[in-house]
Structures are given as C-alpha cells and as structure tokens.
Amino acid sequence: MGSKCLYIQRMILVECCIFVLSKLASMNIPFYKYHGTGNDFIMVDNRQDIFSKNNTNLVHDLCHRRFGIGADGLILLENSENPSEDFKMVYYNSDGNQSSMCGNGGRCLVAFAKLLGVIEEKATFSAIDGLHEAIVDGDIVSLKMQDVTTKGINKDELFLDTGSPHHILFSDEVGDINVKKEGAAIRYSEKYESYGGTNVNFVQQIKEHTFLVRTYERGVEDETYSCGTGVTAVAIAVNAIEKTASNIINLETPGGKLQVSFENDNGTYNNIWLTGPTAKVFKGELTC
C-alpha cells in the first residue's frame, strides 16, 4: 500500500513538472495590427528572435480571418546584417509561406519602425528584393521601389515584375468582374508556372491620370483591398503603353487611394515612389 502511494505521488509530481515546463516554454509575444489602404498585416518586432520563422502553420493560423487575428500577411521587423540599414523586413503571405516584396506591407513596417523608435522620419531597410528607402510624414509613408524595365513589354498581355510578379488587364467596368474567379484562372495558368504563379490586376481608367485597380493576390488566393506592388505595376504600365503621359499616377483601390511617381529613362523606370496612408489598428499578445 505504501509503494502504491509513493507511485501515485511520483506520477503527480511528474505531471506537475510537465505542466510547469509547458508554461515556461510558452511565450507571450507582442504584436500590432496595421493596414495600408485596407491591405492588413500582423507586425512583430523580432529583433530578439522571439518568433518561430519556420512555423508555416502558425503564420497561416494567425492570419486566418475566422480562427485567428485575420490579415493578408505577417511581417517581422528584424535586425539587418548591414549596419548602414535600419532594419530588415521578412514577409509572409497569409498562407504561411515567405513571399516576394509587399509594397503596402513595407510602408506599414516603416510606420511600425517609427512607433518602436527604430527610425524617425526616414528609413533604409532590406527586403527580399533588395534595399528600400522610405519617408514618413504623419500617417503617410512613401516607399522607394526597385527599378523596373518595360523593354519588350507586350501591350496585349501586360506583365511586370515590381518586386512581385503582376499581370495587368484593362476593363471598362472593373466593378463587374469576379476578381477571385478570373484572377485565379490567370494566377494558376501554365504560362506563370515558372514564377510560382502571378498576381492579377484589373484596371479601369476613370480620369487622365487616375485608375481604378482591383487585385487578386497569390498567397492570399483572393481579392485584397489594395496591393502596393500591384498599383506600382499598373502605374508604370499605363505610362509605358501611353494611356497617360504623366509620371505621377493616382490609383484608387477598394481600400483607399495611393499614388505612384517615377522617372522613365528609355523604358527603364527608376526613382519609383509608392505613397499612401498607413494606420495602426490595435495591439495584442500572441501565446506561442
């Protein structure tokens, strides 16, 4: 009888130890929710390596709009390996996979970096597509994008890479398009297999220098309220095929208004700036 009691006591002790260790293993990680013209993101300050970067399911679950926080993507702010840079951007789509450049995400991350005190009014940071500069003016963030070439552009099948691949289609009535259905058909088409699929932008010109844009985003696999690399691709494309002669283009998306400015050097577009509002939505904690 004594040995049985001792066995039970030991089992209780083991269970208590497991419970305590499980609690110690979990971490409360602060996060912020931001959006740029409706394109929304979970932001985590990962300068101390507190977030599991290889947990695809975790990112997917956090971005889920029914069972998680809900977002188009998750972004980590990390220390850069280059001391001349303010920080590094690591971006994940809502499917949990690390992805190509996100323009609105980059703008929101700059606003987040200012909130953290990492920067003041200007920033230099690295992303998956290279080095970026940014300027903060209140809630307006301007992000310098990579140079883009339009040499050999096909006016019948417009495609540009602005840090992420973008297919562009024009319509007289963008509002009537089933973006998810028609976008997915192009995104998964055979011609874009080498890119891992493409984003798709549906465009309508409403004024001389103003265009409506709706975007299907790969990795989200649905229409998003706005896409920064998408409107950048549209702005450059409409200038390249001479739908407008302006080098300052206004883009209206379901989530709000953006502006893209650039210089054109014989088909190579440089000094490209994506400008628009950002907003902090709320702060919370993840238990991982």
Helices and strands as residue ranges (DSSP letters): H 2-25, E 28-36, E 39-45, H 56-63, E 73-78, E 87-93, H 103-116, E 122-127, E 130-137, E 140-144, E 148-149, E 158-161, E 165-170, G 174-176, H 179-187, G 190-195, E 199-207, E 210-217, E 222-224, H 228-240, E 248-253, E 256-265, E 268-277, E 279-287
